[in-house]
């Protein structure tokens, strides 16, 4: 579901208004393929690359206000660097009634397309099928028509910024594009439901169909899903869930006296088999837990993260060396990464390797919490702040703030900052854990 919502009343009237988005520093504007197609239409249309570049800067800095989306038009107030506001509009051609009929018929015939839209996804096949039906959903060259209070005749920095911000909204919810083309989400889903119900009963209503014609049964029309589920005695019960597995099975020994084929690293292969069994056991335990249905799936690890995860499982030394080389780290770097992984998985690794700057509100909140933590100590330490890291001056101790809001203790050992314990929501707890075990750290 989208993070950016208009009101239900607005949606019903064919208008959705989205609050101003936070600055987009450090991220792309479009992550989905349809969001990227939207930006390609902008970049292929605009004649002045400098205006596009300035528009990206405006959008990144959060200069685009609330965005109003309605059929055929998006509108927002965009501020220049001197805070001069400009009303900016971008116009897109709405689909005609015949286009919508063809599109809705096509989508209603393909349950997968409906499911994808409800999941806030727009698969390429949907757009290809629409094009085959003569309907172009995504804009192309010249389809994004600018209109701005600065009176530029082409895409200016303000309309470009609005388009870049629009790409972020499209990423979250493809229904925004369909609204721009002329149909709000509620209206569109109602029409799809009517057409799907008509197909389930074996007929397609025609504009000149007489009242009551829809009640005429059609041979071979099938059974409504609601009626099928109502006949519960005919439903086959689900099989019992598999039993819990307390310990992963031992992997096979692959030697067997037969020399391996050239290029096959037997110890590495045996290690990967054991790791696979352990991950399968963990996934089964998670699937059988009571909270599984409410737990969002974990993000897929990057190659670098997966190399650290494998190294944390204790592979043979030659395998660890290969993992270090494959992840772009030396042996000491991999050991530090493993240590961070064991303290906090991907989040712990990110705190080790990523330095970032908290925003003004987040920085103020962090500063207040650290001041409160120091106030509880008789001889509070002096802290030197560098982005998301606070070093205790004169010691080899450091607190790091993760993007998840947790605080992580670090110590300097042999010239390298390393995690020294688990994270905590309260910096006072982390600071206390550092100061009570100060021995052994390098002096900063």
C-alpha positions as CSV (number, residue, x, y, z in Angstrom):
1,X,0.0,0.0,0.0
2,X,1.2,3.4,-0.8
3,X,2.9,5.5,1.9
4,X,1.5,8.7,0.4
5,X,-2.3,9.0,0.7
6,X,-5.0,11.3,-0.6
7,X,-8.3,11.4,1.3
8,X,-11.1,9.0,0.3
9,X,-13.3,12.0,-0.6
10,X,-10.6,13.3,-2.9
11,X,-10.2,10.0,-4.6
12,X,-14.0,9.7,-5.1
13,X,-14.0,13.2,-6.8
14,X,-11.1,12.1,-9.0
15,X,-8.5,14.2,-7.2
16,X,-5.7,12.9,-4.9
17,X,-3.4,15.2,-3.0
18,X,-0.1,13.9,-1.6
19,X,1.8,15.6,1.1
20,X,5.2,17.1,0.3
21,X,7.8,14.3,0.3
22,X,11.0,14.5,2.4
23,X,14.3,15.3,0.6
24,X,15.5,12.5,-1.6
25,X,19.2,12.8,-0.9
26,X,21.2,9.7,-1.6
27,X,18.5,7.8,-3.5
28,X,17.2,7.6,-7.1
29,X,13.8,9.1,-7.9
30,X,12.5,6.0,-9.7
31,X,13.1,2.4,-8.6
32,X,10.3,0.7,-10.5
33,X,10.5,0.2,-14.2
34,X,7.3,2.2,-14.8
35,X,8.7,5.1,-12.7
36,X,11.8,5.0,-14.8
37,X,9.7,5.0,-18.0
38,X,8.0,8.2,-16.7
39,X,11.3,9.9,-16.2
40,X,12.5,8.8,-19.6
41,X,9.5,10.5,-21.2
42,X,10.5,13.7,-19.3
43,X,14.1,13.5,-20.3
44,X,13.3,12.6,-23.9
45,X,10.9,15.5,-24.1
46,X,12.8,18.4,-22.4
47,X,15.1,20.4,-24.6
48,X,17.3,22.0,-21.9
49,X,19.4,19.5,-20.0
50,X,20.4,22.2,-17.5
51,X,16.8,22.7,-16.5
52,X,16.4,19.0,-15.8
53,X,19.6,19.0,-13.7
54,X,18.3,22.0,-11.7
55,X,14.9,20.3,-11.4
56,X,16.5,17.2,-9.9
57,X,18.3,19.5,-7.4
58,X,15.0,21.1,-6.4
59,X,13.3,17.7,-6.0
60,X,16.2,16.3,-4.0
61,X,16.2,19.3,-1.7
62,X,12.5,19.0,-0.9
63,X,11.4,22.1,-2.8
64,X,8.3,20.5,-4.2
65,X,5.2,21.1,-2.1
66,X,2.0,18.9,-1.9
67,X,1.3,17.2,-5.3
68,X,-2.3,17.2,-6.6
69,X,-3.1,14.5,-9.1
70,X,-6.3,14.5,-11.2
71,X,-7.3,13.2,-14.6
72,X,-5.0,14.8,-17.1
73,X,-3.0,17.0,-14.8
74,X,-0.5,17.1,-11.9
75,X,0.0,20.3,-9.9
76,X,2.4,21.5,-7.2
77,X,4.0,24.6,-5.9
78,X,7.8,24.5,-6.4
79,X,10.2,26.9,-4.6
80,X,13.4,28.3,-6.1
81,X,16.5,28.4,-3.9
82,X,15.5,31.9,-2.9
83,X,12.1,30.4,-1.8
84,X,10.2,32.1,-4.6
85,X,7.1,29.9,-5.2
86,X,5.9,28.9,-8.7
87,X,2.7,27.0,-9.5
88,X,3.7,24.2,-11.8
89,X,1.5,21.9,-13.8
90,X,2.2,19.0,-16.1
91,X,-0.6,17.8,-18.4
92,X,-1.0,14.3,-19.8
93,X,-3.6,13.2,-22.3
94,X,-6.5,11.3,-20.7
95,X,-7.7,8.0,-22.2
96,X,-11.0,8.2,-24.1
97,X,-14.1,6.1,-23.3
98,X,-13.3,3.6,-26.0
99,X,-9.7,3.2,-24.8
100,X,-10.9,2.6,-21.2
101,X,-13.4,-0.1,-22.5
102,X,-10.6,-1.9,-24.3
103,X,-8.3,-1.6,-21.3
104,X,-10.8,-2.7,-18.7
105,X,-11.9,-5.7,-20.8
106,X,-8.3,-6.8,-21.2
107,X,-7.5,-6.5,-17.5
108,X,-10.8,-8.2,-16.4
109,X,-9.9,-11.2,-18.6
110,X,-6.5,-11.6,-16.8
111,X,-6.8,-12.1,-13.1
112,X,-3.1,-11.8,-12.7
113,X,-3.2,-8.2,-13.9
114,X,-5.9,-7.3,-11.3
115,X,-3.9,-9.0,-8.5
116,X,-0.7,-7.1,-9.5
117,X,-2.5,-3.8,-9.4
118,X,-4.0,-4.5,-6.0
119,X,-0.4,-5.4,-4.9
120,X,0.7,-1.9,-6.2
121,X,2.6,-3.5,-9.0
122,X,2.5,-2.9,-12.8
123,X,4.0,-5.8,-14.6
124,X,5.4,-5.2,-18.0
125,X,3.0,-7.7,-19.5
126,X,0.1,-5.5,-18.4
127,X,1.5,-2.5,-20.3
128,X,2.3,-4.8,-23.3
129,X,-1.2,-6.2,-23.3
130,X,-2.7,-2.7,-23.1
131,X,-0.6,-1.6,-26.1
132,X,-1.7,-4.7,-28.0
133,X,-5.3,-3.5,-27.3
134,X,-4.4,-0.1,-28.7
135,X,-4.0,1.7,-25.3
136,X,-0.7,3.4,-24.4
137,X,-0.6,3.6,-20.6
138,X,2.9,5.1,-20.1
139,X,3.7,8.5,-21.5
140,X,6.2,8.8,-24.4
141,X,8.1,11.6,-26.1
142,X,6.1,14.8,-26.0
143,X,3.3,13.4,-23.8
144,X,4.3,15.4,-20.6
145,X,3.2,19.0,-21.4
146,X,4.6,21.6,-19.0
147,X,2.9,24.8,-17.7
148,X,4.5,26.9,-15.1
149,X,4.1,30.3,-13.4
150,X,7.6,31.2,-14.4
151,X,6.3,31.4,-18.0
152,X,8.9,29.1,-19.5
153,X,7.7,27.7,-22.8
154,X,9.5,24.3,-22.3
155,X,10.1,22.2,-19.3
156,X,11.7,24.5,-16.7
157,X,13.4,23.5,-13.4
158,X,10.0,23.7,-11.6
159,X,8.0,21.3,-13.9
160,X,11.0,19.0,-14.1
161,X,11.2,18.9,-10.3
162,X,7.5,18.1,-10.2
163,X,8.0,15.2,-12.7
164,X,10.9,13.8,-10.6
165,X,8.7,13.9,-7.5
166,X,5.9,12.3,-9.4
167,X,8.2,9.4,-10.2
168,X,8.4,8.7,-6.5
169,X,4.7,8.7,-6.1
170,X,4.3,6.3,-9.1
171,X,6.9,4.0,-7.6
172,X,4.6,3.6,-4.6
173,X,1.3,3.3,-6.3
174,X,0.7,2.7,-10.1
175,X,-3.0,3.7,-9.5
176,X,-1.7,7.3,-9.6
177,X,-0.8,6.8,-13.2
178,X,-4.3,5.4,-14.0
179,X,-5.9,8.4,-12.2
180,X,-3.8,10.7,-14.3
181,X,-5.1,8.8,-17.4
182,X,-8.7,9.4,-16.3
183,X,-9.9,6.8,-13.7
184,X,-9.6,6.9,-9.9
185,X,-8.8,3.7,-8.0
186,X,-12.3,3.2,-6.5
187,X,-14.0,3.8,-9.8
188,X,-11.6,1.6,-11.7
189,X,-11.9,-1.3,-9.3
190,X,-15.7,-1.1,-9.3
191,X,-15.8,-1.3,-13.0
192,X,-13.4,-4.3,-13.0
193,X,-15.5,-6.0,-10.4
194,X,-18.6,-5.6,-12.5
195,X,-16.9,-7.0,-15.6
196,X,-15.3,-9.9,-13.7
197,X,-18.7,-10.8,-12.2
198,X,-20.3,-10.6,-15.6
199,X,-17.7,-13.0,-17.0
200,X,-18.2,-15.4,-14.0
201,X,-21.9,-15.7,-15.0
202,X,-21.1,-16.2,-18.6
203,X,-22.2,-13.0,-20.2
204,X,-20.9,-9.5,-21.0
205,X,-23.5,-6.7,-20.6
206,X,-24.1,-4.6,-23.7
207,X,-25.0,-0.9,-23.6
208,X,-28.5,-1.7,-25.1
209,X,-29.1,-4.8,-23.0
210,X,-32.7,-4.9,-21.7
211,X,-33.2,-5.1,-17.9
212,X,-33.3,-8.6,-16.6
213,X,-31.4,-10.1,-19.5
214,X,-28.5,-10.7,-17.1
215,X,-30.5,-13.2,-15.3
216,X,-30.7,-15.6,-18.3
217,X,-28.5,-18.6,-17.5
218,X,-25.8,-19.5,-20.0
219,X,-24.8,-23.1,-20.6
220,X,-21.4,-24.0,-19.3
221,X,-21.1,-20.7,-17.4
222,X,-19.4,-22.2,-14.4
223,X,-20.0,-21.5,-10.7
224,X,-19.5,-18.3,-8.8
225,X,-16.5,-18.5,-6.4
226,X,-18.8,-17.3,-3.5
227,X,-21.1,-20.3,-4.1
228,X,-18.2,-22.7,-4.3
229,X,-16.7,-21.6,-1.0
230,X,-20.2,-21.7,0.6
231,X,-20.3,-25.5,0.0
232,X,-17.7,-26.1,2.7
233,X,-18.3,-29.9,2.8
234,X,-16.8,-30.1,-0.7
235,X,-13.6,-28.3,0.3
236,X,-10.5,-30.4,0.8
237,X,-8.9,-29.7,4.2
238,X,-5.3,-28.4,4.2
239,X,-2.6,-30.9,5.1
240,X,-1.1,-30.6,8.6
241,X,2.0,-28.4,8.9
242,X,5.4,-30.1,8.8
243,X,7.0,-30.9,12.2
244,X,9.5,-28.5,13.7
245,X,13.2,-29.3,13.1
246,X,15.3,-28.5,16.2
247,X,18.7,-29.0,14.4
248,X,19.8,-29.0,10.8
249,X,20.9,-32.3,9.4
250,X,24.5,-33.1,8.9
251,X,25.7,-32.5,5.3
252,X,27.1,-35.4,3.3
253,X,30.8,-36.1,2.9
254,X,31.5,-35.6,-0.8
255,X,34.9,-37.3,-1.0
256,X,34.1,-41.0,-1.1
257,X,37.5,-41.8,-2.4
258,X,36.7,-40.5,-5.9
259,X,38.8,-37.5,-7.0
260,X,36.6,-34.4,-7.7
261,X,36.1,-33.0,-11.1
262,X,38.5,-30.2,-12.0
263,X,37.5,-26.9,-10.6
264,X,35.3,-28.4,-7.8
265,X,36.2,-27.2,-4.3
266,X,34.9,-30.0,-2.1
267,X,35.3,-28.3,1.3
268,X,33.6,-25.2,-0.1
269,X,30.7,-27.3,-1.5
270,X,30.3,-29.2,1.8
271,X,30.2,-25.9,3.7
272,X,27.5,-24.5,1.4
273,X,25.4,-27.6,1.8
274,X,25.6,-27.3,5.6
275,X,24.7,-23.6,5.4
276,X,21.7,-24.3,3.1
277,X,20.4,-26.9,5.6
278,X,20.8,-24.4,8.5
279,X,19.0,-21.7,6.6
280,X,16.2,-24.1,5.6
281,X,15.7,-25.1,9.3
282,X,15.6,-21.4,10.3
283,X,13.1,-20.5,7.6
284,X,10.9,-23.5,8.6
285,X,10.9,-22.4,12.3
286,X,9.9,-18.9,11.2
287,X,7.1,-20.2,9.0
288,X,5.7,-22.2,11.9
289,X,5.9,-19.4,14.4
290,X,2.7,-17.6,15.5
291,X,3.9,-14.2,14.3
292,X,4.9,-15.4,10.8
293,X,1.7,-14.0,9.1
294,X,2.4,-10.5,10.5
295,X,6.2,-10.4,9.8
296,X,7.2,-8.8,6.5
297,X,9.7,-10.8,4.5
298,X,13.3,-9.9,4.9
299,X,15.1,-8.1,2.1
300,X,17.3,-10.1,-0.1
301,X,21.0,-9.7,1.0
302,X,23.5,-8.1,-1.4
303,X,26.5,-10.2,-2.5
304,X,28.6,-8.3,0.0
305,X,26.2,-9.0,2.8
306,X,25.9,-12.6,1.9
307,X,29.6,-13.1,1.9
308,X,29.8,-11.7,5.4
309,X,26.9,-13.9,6.5
310,X,28.7,-17.0,5.1
311,X,31.9,-16.0,6.8
312,X,30.1,-15.6,10.1
313,X,29.0,-19.3,9.8
314,X,32.7,-20.4,10.3
315,X,33.8,-21.7,6.9
316,X,37.2,-23.4,6.4
317,X,40.1,-21.0,6.2
318,X,40.5,-21.2,2.4
319,X,36.8,-20.5,1.9
320,X,37.0,-17.5,4.3
321,X,39.9,-16.1,2.2
322,X,37.8,-16.5,-1.0
323,X,34.9,-14.8,0.7
324,X,37.1,-11.9,1.8
325,X,38.4,-11.4,-1.8
326,X,35.0,-11.8,-3.3
327,X,33.4,-9.2,-1.0
328,X,36.2,-6.6,-1.7
329,X,37.6,-6.8,1.8
330,X,41.0,-7.9,3.2
331,X,41.1,-10.6,6.0
332,X,41.0,-8.0,8.8
333,X,38.1,-6.2,7.0
334,X,36.1,-9.4,6.8
335,X,36.8,-10.2,10.4
336,X,35.5,-6.8,11.4
337,X,32.4,-7.2,9.2
338,X,31.7,-10.7,10.7
339,X,31.9,-9.2,14.2
340,X,29.4,-6.5,13.2
341,X,27.1,-9.1,11.6
342,X,27.1,-11.2,14.7
343,X,26.0,-8.2,16.7
344,X,23.2,-7.1,14.4
345,X,23.0,-8.8,11.0
346,X,22.6,-6.4,8.0
347,X,21.9,-3.4,10.3
348,X,25.0,-4.1,12.3
349,X,27.1,-4.3,9.1
350,X,25.6,-1.1,7.8
351,X,26.6,0.7,11.0
352,X,30.2,-0.5,10.7
353,X,30.6,0.5,7.0
354,X,28.2,3.4,6.4
355,X,28.7,6.9,7.7
356,X,25.6,9.1,7.2
357,X,24.3,12.5,8.3
358,X,21.1,12.6,10.4
359,X,18.5,15.2,9.4
360,X,18.0,18.3,11.6
361,X,15.1,16.8,13.6
362,X,16.8,13.4,14.0
363,X,20.1,15.2,15.0
364,X,18.3,17.3,17.5
365,X,16.6,14.3,19.0
366,X,19.9,12.4,19.2
367,X,21.6,15.3,20.8
368,X,18.9,15.7,23.5
369,X,19.1,12.0,24.3
370,X,22.9,12.1,24.6
371,X,22.7,15.2,26.9
372,X,20.3,13.3,29.1
373,X,22.6,10.3,29.2
374,X,25.6,12.4,30.2
375,X,23.5,14.2,32.8
376,X,23.1,10.9,34.7
377,X,26.9,10.6,35.2
378,X,28.9,12.3,37.9
379,X,31.8,13.0,35.5
380,X,30.2,13.1,32.1
381,X,32.5,12.4,29.1
382,X,33.1,15.0,26.4
383,X,31.7,13.9,23.1
384,X,32.9,14.9,19.6
385,X,30.2,14.5,16.9
386,X,31.0,13.5,13.3
387,X,27.8,12.8,11.3
388,X,26.2,9.8,13.0
389,X,29.2,9.0,15.2
390,X,30.0,10.5,18.7
391,X,33.5,9.8,19.9
392,X,34.4,10.0,23.6
393,X,37.3,12.5,23.6
394,X,40.5,11.1,25.1
395,X,39.4,7.5,24.8
396,X,39.0,4.8,22.3
397,X,35.2,4.7,22.7
398,X,32.5,5.7,20.3
399,X,28.7,5.7,20.0
400,X,27.1,5.2,16.5
401,X,23.6,5.9,15.6
402,X,22.0,3.5,13.2
403,X,19.3,4.4,10.6
404,X,16.9,2.3,12.7
405,X,17.3,4.7,15.7
406,X,19.4,2.3,17.8
407,X,22.7,3.1,19.3
408,X,25.8,0.9,18.9
409,X,28.9,0.8,21.1
410,X,32.3,0.9,19.3
411,X,35.9,0.6,20.5
412,X,39.2,1.4,18.7
413,X,41.3,-1.7,18.7
414,X,44.7,-1.7,16.9
415,X,43.8,1.4,15.0
416,X,40.4,0.1,13.8
417,X,36.9,0.9,15.1
418,X,35.1,-2.3,15.9
419,X,31.6,-3.0,17.5
420,X,31.9,-4.0,21.2
421,X,28.4,-5.1,22.0
422,X,24.8,-5.2,21.0
423,X,22.8,-2.1,20.2
424,X,20.2,-0.4,22.5
425,X,17.4,2.2,22.0
426,X,18.9,4.2,24.9
427,X,22.3,5.8,24.4
428,X,22.7,6.0,28.2
429,X,22.8,2.2,28.3
430,X,25.4,2.0,25.5
431,X,27.5,4.7,27.1
432,X,27.4,2.9,30.4
433,X,28.5,-0.4,28.8
434,X,31.5,1.4,27.2
435,X,32.6,3.2,30.3
436,X,32.4,0.2,32.6
437,X,34.6,-1.9,30.3
438,X,37.0,0.8,29.1
439,X,40.2,-1.2,29.4
440,X,41.8,-2.6,26.3
441,X,40.7,0.2,23.9
442,X,43.1,2.4,22.0
443,X,43.2,6.1,23.2
444,X,41.6,8.5,20.7
